[in-house]
């Protein structure tokens, strides 16, 4: 079971790298690893809920992670403090009660030198809640 979980994590990371490369999120000397990557599961939801998974490449300058969800008539942001390279690499945000529509999930990492890196992934809700709610507080995911 442990091997399958590691393989799944590796496949997820490769998917994030592909999304980041296509979106132009790969900036600076990253040794082919984006500073931040974001993926949403599921990309098409019928229940108004989405799981936003953010991978942050360790960096001593990392200080803040913002996760934003933006739709036509919906915007929410959750912010977390990062402690440089010792911060966890994987973060999961669960967004619930989303109304029907198309959304962008954006992850932004701010650094102590004033620079930022970001990545975006799109997803859709085909049916959902009739009202909007805040993103529940970001939860720390498994350190991978």
Secondary structure as the mmCIF struct_conf table of DSSP 4:
data_model
#
loop_
_struct_conf.conf_type_id
_struct_conf.id
_struct_conf.beg_label_comp_id
_struct_conf.beg_label_asym_id
_struct_conf.beg_label_seq_id
_struct_conf.end_label_comp_id
_struct_conf.end_label_asym_id
_struct_conf.end_label_seq_id
HELX_RH_AL_P HELX_RH_AL_P1 UNK A 2 UNK A 23
TURN_TY1_P TURN_TY1_P1 UNK A 24 UNK A 24
BEND BEND1 UNK A 28 UNK A 29
TURN_TY1_P TURN_TY1_P2 UNK A 31 UNK A 32
BEND BEND2 UNK A 33 UNK A 33
BEND BEND3 UNK A 35 UNK A 35
STRN STRN1 UNK A 36 UNK A 41
BEND BEND4 UNK A 42 UNK A 43
STRN STRN2 UNK A 44 UNK A 45
BEND BEND5 UNK A 46 UNK A 48
STRN STRN3 UNK A 50 UNK A 56
TURN_TY1_P TURN_TY1_P3 UNK A 60 UNK A 61
STRN STRN4 UNK A 62 UNK A 71
TURN_TY1_P TURN_TY1_P4 UNK A 72 UNK A 73
STRN STRN5 UNK A 74 UNK A 81
HELX_RH_3T_P HELX_RH_3T_P1 UNK A 84 UNK A 86
BEND BEND6 UNK A 87 UNK A 87
BEND BEND7 UNK A 89 UNK A 89
STRN STRN6 UNK A 90 UNK A 95
BEND BEND8 UNK A 97 UNK A 97
HELX_LH_PP_P HELX_LH_PP_P1 UNK A 98 UNK A 99
BEND BEND9 UNK A 100 UNK A 100
STRN STRN7 UNK A 101 UNK A 111
TURN_TY1_P TURN_TY1_P5 UNK A 112 UNK A 113
BEND BEND10 UNK A 114 UNK A 114
STRN STRN8 UNK A 116 UNK A 125
BEND BEND11 UNK A 126 UNK A 127
BEND BEND12 UNK A 130 UNK A 131
HELX_LH_PP_P HELX_LH_PP_P2 UNK A 134 UNK A 138
STRN STRN9 UNK A 139 UNK A 140
#
